Amino acid sequence: MSEDTKKPLNTNLQANVQEVSKNVISSDFTIKSHELVQQGFKVYLLAQGTNVPYKGSNAHLDATNDVYKLTDMFLKYGANSNIGIILKNTGLIVLDVDRHTPNKNGLASLKKAGITTNFDDEVVEKTPRNGFHVFYYIPKGFDIEKINHNPLPGVEIITDKITVAPSIKLVNGGGIGYQHFGKDFIHANLMPDWLIELASNVPKSGNTQTGRVPKYSVKERWQMVLNGFTEGERNLQCTSISGYLLRLGIPTKVAYEIVDLVNSRSSSPLADKEINTIFRSVYEREKRRLLGGQ
């Protein structure tokens, strides 16, 4: 990457950070937050061990690159608060690859899609649940506002905000930390061609085959029937299986009973009210389609 593509350090911010750092008790969290400010990022705080904002805070809306304000937040909420950064307007995006369960394995999804990845030379952070975040710069001219944010099961493209190391998360009763590997965020590489293509795979109404690009394959839908919905994708999967069953011509009552059965097999089922709302919405959409009003 050329030097003019990278975000330059703000020397005024550097001076402020150095002045503040002399006068406060620092933890790994405060030190890292100051480094991020030096790199030009806006930082916000989250409750220790979680991705949840502090009660009474404005979460990411409190994000700042003013080290004095940031120090006040640490004094208010605690020196070991989790930290996040704003991605919007930084030129960075994050490829979030989950590996929570066998049914939600982003690496397996990429391999299944024919994508061979190598993150050895990338800016990577390992997440507490054994997934990872890969940071990339957006190429000039690429419209990040019109992308597929969830192109594959277990694969998400994040463009707004992200929790970063050394934050921790409480998992199975213990605190597990985010771990940073490689260069600073500002030295991330450009998005590779395969990621640009993946992000650009957005459903288009003009598709001559189906009018849409299915998010889940037929095999994946029947895996839902066997194993239930995957946490983090429950609403999307409920919508997908509902539409699939109705498009097959299965009677409405039977289709709903199948969806309800799938939900009951989930490790974290949706509430009955949510199932009813999703199924009714999909049913109304399919009815309009059959009447030629899609």
N, C-alpha and C positions, 0 to 999 in steps of 0.2 A: 504494500500500500504506500502511496506517495505521502510525503510528510504533510502536504496541505490538506489531505483527507482527514487526518487525525485531529482530535479536539485539543487545542493548545492549552497549556496550564495558564491559569489566571494569576499573574504575579501579585495583584492586590489581595486576592484570596489567600495566597501563600503567606503574605505578611500577617494577615489577620489570624490565620490558623496558628502561626508561630507565637503570636502574642497571647492568644487565648490559652494555648497549650501550656504556657509557662505558669498560668494562674489557676489551673483546675487539676483535680485528681483524676488521672486518666485510667480507663480500663481498656481492654482490647477493643471493645465496642466503640468507645469515644475516639480512640486513636484511629481506628479504621474509618469512622465517619469523617474525621478531619482530613484524612487522605483522600477520601472520595470528593469532599468539597474542593480540595486542591486540584483535583482532576476536572472540576467543572460540573459535578453532579449536584442535584438537589436531593437532600436526605430527609427521611421521615422515620419516626420511631413506632415500634409495635410492642405489645406486651411481651415480656420475656418468655421464651419458650413457645411462642405462638405466632400465627400470622394475623392476629386480631388486634385492632387498634385499642389504645387505652381508652377507658371510659371517660368521656368528656373531651377527648381529642377530636380532631378532624381528619385523622388518619393521613392518607397521602396528600390531602389538601393542606396539611401543615408543612409539607416538604419545603426545605430552605437550603440555600447555599450561604447563608449568613451564619458564621460560626458562633456568634454571640447568641443568636436565637436558638441555635442547635444546642449550645451548652446549657441554656436555660431549660430546654426540654429534658436533657439528661438529668439535671438537678431536680426537676419536678418529678420525673417518672422513674429514675434509677439509672445508674451508670452501666448496667448490664442489659439495657433494653435491646431487643432485636432491631435491626436496621434494614431499611429498604431504600431504593433509589428510584427516581422517576426516569423512565426511558424516553418518553415523548419529547421530541425536539432535540434529542441528543445524537440522532443518527444511528442509534443502536436498536437491535431487536434481540430477543432471546429465544432460542430453540429449547423448549422444555420437553425432555424425554423421560416419561414415567416408566417405572418398572415395579409398580405396586403389587400386581398379581399376574399369573400366567395369561389372563385374559386382557390385561392392560399392560403390555410390554412394548414400549415404543421402539426399541431396537429390533424386536421381532417384526413389528409392523413395517419398519423401513426395509428390512431384509426381504420381506414378503413382496414389497413394492418394487424390488429389484434395485434398491439403493444401497451401495456399499459405502460406508462411512469410515472416516478416520479423523479422530478429534485430537490426535497427539500434538498438533501445532496450534490448537485453538485455545481461547480463553474459556475455561470450564470451571463450573462449581458443582461439586457433588452435593445432592440434597439428602436430608435425613432419612428418606425412605428408599435410598439406593438408586434414585434417579439422578439426572444431571441437567444443568443449564449450560448452554453453549451461547456465547455472546458473539454477535456479528454486526458489522457495519452494513448499512443499506446502500446499495449502489446508487449513484446519481441517476435520476430519471425513473427509478422504480417506485411505483405508487403503492406505498405501504398501507394506504387507507382502503385499498380494494384487494384484500388478500383473504385466503381461507385460513382462519386462525386454528382450526382443528382438522388438519388434512388427513390424519390417520389415527386409529385408536392408540392412545398413549403418547401422541405427538401433538404438541401445541406450540403455536408461534405467538409470543407475548410482545406487545408493543407499548404497553402503558406504564407498568411499574413492576418491581420484582424485589423480593427479599434476598439479601446477600450475606455472605460470610463476613464476620464470624457468628452470625445469628445461630440460635439453637432452636430445636423443636422437641416437644415432649412426645416421645414415641414409646409405647409399651411400658410406661411408667418411668422411663429414663430420658435424660436430655441428650440429644444427638445433634452435633453441629453441622452447619453447612461448611464445606471445605473448598478453598480456592486453589486452582491449579493454573500454572502458566502466567501470562503477562497481565499487566493492568488492563482494565476494561478499555481504556482509550487506545490500546494497541491491538485491539481485536482485528481479525481479518474481515474482508468483504464476504458477503453471503456467497456461497458456492452456487454453481449453476443448478445443481440438483435441488437445492433448497428454494431457489427462485422459482423453478418449475413447480415444485410442490406447493409453494405458497400461492402460485398463480392459478392453481386448479380450483377455480370458483365455479359453482353451478351457473349455467347460462340458459335463459329461457329459449334461446334459439337452437339448442341442441336438437339435431334432427332425429336422434334415436329415441330418447326418453324424455326430453325436455328438462332433464336435471341430471346431476351426477350423484348417485347414491353415496351416502356416507359409509354405509355398512354393506358388505357383500351378503349374498343369500346364506352362505356358510356361517358368517358371523351372527346373522339374525337367529339362525337355529341354535347356535351356541348359547344365545341369550335364553332361548326357551329351556335349554337344559340346565344352565348355570345361574340364571337370574341376571339382573342388571348390574353393571359395574359402577361402583361408587365414583362419583365425579362425572359420569356420563349417563346417569339414570334417566334424566328428562329427555335427552337426545335419543337414547335407545328405546325408551317407551314410545316416543313419537314415531321412530323408524319401524318398530315391530307392529305398531297399530296400523300404520299406513300400508305396510306390506301385506298384512292379513286381510285388510279390507279390499285391497287391489286384487287379491286372489279370488275374491268373490265369496269369502267365508261369511256366513250370516253374522249380522252385527252382534247379537247376543253371544254367540259362540266366540267371536273374535275378542270381545271384551273379557270373557271368562279366561281365555288363553293369556291375555295381557295381565290379568289379575293374578293368574297362576305364576307367570314369569316373575312378577313383582314379589310374590310370596317366597320365591326361591332366592331372592337377593339377600346379600349379607346385611344390607341396610335398605330395607324396602321404603318406597315412597308412601306417603300418607294416602288413604283412600280418596280424599278430596283432590289431591294432585292427579292421581290416576284418572279420576272422573273428568277433570278439567282437560287433561291432555287428550284423552280418548275422544271426548265430545268435539274438541277443536279439530282433530284429525278427521273424524267422521263427517263434520260439516264441510271440510275442505274436499274430501273425496266425493261427497254428494254434489258439490258444485262442479267438480271435474267431470263427473258422469253426465251432468246436464249441459256440459260444454261451456261452463263459465269460469274455468281455471285461468 
